[in-house]
């Protein structure tokens, strides 16, 4: 979501993340601290949130996984809005082998 907000608005703010995720600013703050510890984001008080190069790579990989899962679900006949929503959770739990199978299936169609 951070990458999406930066692409859409030119910045990602804590309040926008909280609103988009439907959680409190405290929850977002805790998550941001974990992401900082992992070297994925940088933050400064009263400023935007920035992705590090590792954070940008992870965001791109996550977006690709999401898009592949959503495309697969749509190919199966799942409505687009449902596929997008379902893919949001599934993308984090699908193995590389399953993703490869999804890709193979989509290439055939």
Protein Blocks (a to p, Z undefined) as FASTA:
>chain_A
ZZmmmmmnopacfklmmmmnopafklmmmmmmmmmmnopaccdehiacdddfklmmmmmm
mmmmmmmmmmmmmmnopafklmmmmmmmmmmmccfklmmmmmmmmmmZZ
